[in-house]
Amino acid sequence: MEIDLKRLRGTFRLTQVELAHESGVSLPTIQKIESGQGNPTIEILEKILSALGLRVQLKCEEFNVGRAISLGVPLTGKRDPGAPPSKEALRIESRKWIHQVLGGQLRERDEAAIWAVFLALKIHFPKVYSEFIASREVEDALKEKSREGKIIKLYRIALAEVSQYL
């Protein structure tokens, strides 16, 4: 996430003090953000952008098939050799996958493969599952999905792949 607050503020011809007053965000926070030293929360960004008549819009990245394969998602029988899998990569990608599968943003085959990974993690790597994936929404959906034959078949492939690096 990158925002050029100084340029934005300049477009609206506001000083840092005026923006702080209008947004309700402290002057030091605005100064840190503009200097690149701040790490604002979404709530802070919403306040600042709202004062400028703008809004925050979050978008999930497109489903990256190659990246998913490299992390053990059973979309094909081959692993992508260009991106070594890691637990950290799984953590980052799993957030995107949760959003995409719950939002119905994937093709049926891709969605089934992701559910298979979630099922494999839940059964065989419960600590990783609870840390990266578990939520009420995922739990409810996984109960239903884990009964589907294609998920069970893909689960075995996903387990073999994910087991190699977890």
C-alpha positions as CSV (number, residue, x, y, z in Angstrom):
1,M,0.0,0.0,0.0
2,E,1.5,3.3,-1.0
3,I,-0.1,6.7,-0.7
4,D,1.5,10.0,-1.5
5,L,-0.3,12.0,1.1
6,K,1.8,15.1,0.5
7,R,0.8,15.2,-3.1
8,L,-2.8,14.5,-2.3
9,R,-2.9,17.2,0.3
10,G,-1.3,19.6,-2.1
11,T,-4.0,18.9,-4.7
12,F,-6.6,20.0,-2.2
13,R,-4.4,23.0,-1.1
14,L,-4.4,22.0,2.5
15,T,-1.6,22.4,5.0
16,Q,-0.7,19.6,7.3
17,V,-2.3,21.4,10.2
18,E,-5.5,21.9,8.3
19,L,-5.6,18.3,7.2
20,A,-5.0,17.2,10.8
21,H,-7.9,19.4,12.0
22,E,-10.3,18.3,9.2
23,S,-9.5,14.6,9.6
24,G,-9.2,14.4,13.4
25,V,-5.8,12.7,12.9
26,S,-2.9,14.1,14.9
27,L,-0.3,16.4,13.2
28,P,2.6,14.1,14.1
29,T,0.8,11.1,12.5
30,I,0.3,13.1,9.3
31,Q,3.9,14.2,9.3
32,K,5.1,10.6,9.8
33,I,2.9,9.3,7.0
34,E,4.1,12.0,4.6
35,S,7.8,11.4,5.4
36,G,7.4,7.7,4.8
37,Q,8.0,6.8,8.5
38,G,4.4,6.2,9.4
39,N,2.5,2.9,9.1
40,P,-1.2,4.1,9.3
41,T,-4.0,1.7,10.0
42,I,-7.0,1.5,7.6
43,E,-9.0,3.5,10.1
44,I,-6.5,6.4,10.1
45,L,-6.4,6.3,6.2
46,E,-10.2,6.4,6.1
47,K,-10.2,9.5,8.3
48,I,-7.6,11.3,6.3
49,L,-9.1,10.4,2.9
50,S,-12.6,11.1,4.1
51,A,-11.5,14.7,5.0
52,L,-10.4,15.0,1.3
53,G,-13.7,13.6,0.0
54,L,-12.1,10.3,-0.9
55,R,-12.5,6.7,0.4
56,V,-10.4,3.6,0.9
57,Q,-11.2,0.7,-1.4
58,L,-9.5,-2.6,-0.8
59,K,-9.1,-5.1,-3.6
60,C,-7.8,-8.6,-3.4
61,E,-5.2,-9.5,-6.0
62,E,-6.1,-11.8,-8.9
63,F,-5.7,-15.5,-8.2
64,N,-2.2,-16.4,-9.1
65,V,-2.3,-20.0,-10.3
66,G,1.5,-20.4,-10.5
67,R,1.9,-19.1,-6.9
68,A,-0.9,-21.4,-5.7
69,I,0.8,-24.4,-7.3
70,S,4.1,-23.5,-5.7
71,L,2.4,-23.6,-2.3
72,G,0.9,-27.0,-2.8
73,V,-2.6,-26.2,-4.2
74,P,-3.4,-29.3,-6.4
75,L,-4.3,-27.5,-9.6
76,T,-1.9,-29.6,-11.7
77,G,0.5,-32.4,-10.9
78,K,3.5,-30.0,-11.1
79,R,5.0,-27.6,-8.7
80,D,6.2,-24.2,-9.9
81,P,10.0,-24.4,-9.5
82,G,10.5,-20.6,-9.7
83,A,9.0,-19.8,-6.3
84,P,10.2,-21.8,-3.3
85,P,7.4,-22.5,-0.9
86,S,7.5,-21.3,2.7
87,K,5.3,-21.0,5.7
88,E,5.3,-17.2,5.4
89,A,4.2,-17.4,1.7
90,L,1.4,-19.7,2.8
91,R,0.3,-17.2,5.4
92,I,0.2,-14.3,3.0
93,E,-1.5,-16.2,0.2
94,S,-4.0,-17.9,2.5
95,R,-5.5,-14.5,3.3
96,K,-6.2,-13.8,-0.3
97,W,-7.6,-17.3,-0.8
98,I,-10.0,-17.0,2.1
99,H,-11.4,-13.8,0.6
100,Q,-11.6,-15.3,-2.9
101,V,-13.3,-18.6,-1.9
102,L,-15.8,-17.0,0.4
103,G,-16.5,-14.3,-2.2
104,G,-17.1,-16.8,-5.0
105,Q,-14.4,-15.2,-7.0
106,L,-12.7,-18.3,-8.3
107,R,-13.4,-20.9,-11.0
108,E,-15.0,-24.1,-9.6
109,R,-11.7,-26.1,-10.0
110,D,-9.6,-23.4,-8.3
111,E,-12.0,-23.1,-5.5
112,A,-12.1,-26.9,-4.9
113,A,-8.3,-27.0,-4.8
114,I,-8.1,-24.2,-2.2
115,W,-10.8,-25.9,0.0
116,A,-8.7,-29.1,-0.3
117,V,-5.6,-27.3,1.0
118,F,-7.7,-25.8,3.9
119,L,-9.0,-29.3,4.7
120,A,-5.5,-30.8,4.7
121,L,-4.2,-28.1,6.9
122,K,-7.1,-28.4,9.4
123,I,-6.6,-32.2,9.8
124,H,-2.9,-32.5,9.6
125,F,-1.5,-29.1,10.6
126,P,-4.1,-27.7,13.0
127,K,-1.7,-25.1,14.5
128,V,-1.0,-23.7,11.0
129,Y,-4.7,-23.9,10.1
130,S,-5.8,-22.0,13.3
131,E,-3.1,-19.4,12.9
132,F,-3.6,-18.6,9.2
133,I,-7.0,-19.7,8.1
134,A,-9.6,-20.5,10.8
135,S,-12.6,-18.3,11.1
136,R,-16.3,-18.9,11.7
137,E,-17.0,-18.3,8.0
138,V,-14.3,-20.7,6.8
139,E,-15.3,-23.3,9.4
140,D,-18.9,-23.3,8.3
141,A,-18.1,-23.5,4.6
142,L,-15.4,-26.2,5.2
143,K,-18.0,-28.4,6.9
144,E,-20.1,-28.4,3.8
145,K,-17.2,-28.6,1.3
146,S,-15.3,-31.4,3.0
147,R,-18.2,-33.8,2.1
148,E,-17.7,-33.2,-1.6
149,G,-15.9,-36.1,-3.4
150,K,-13.7,-33.8,-5.5
151,I,-12.5,-32.0,-2.4
152,I,-11.6,-35.3,-0.7
153,K,-9.7,-36.4,-3.8
154,L,-7.8,-33.1,-4.1
155,Y,-7.2,-33.1,-0.4
156,R,-4.9,-36.1,-0.7
157,I,-2.8,-34.3,-3.4
158,A,-2.8,-31.1,-1.4
159,L,-1.6,-33.0,1.7
160,A,1.3,-34.5,-0.1
161,E,2.4,-31.1,-1.4
162,V,1.9,-29.1,1.7
163,S,3.6,-31.8,3.8
164,Q,6.8,-31.3,1.9
165,Y,7.5,-27.9,3.6
166,L,5.4,-27.7,6.8
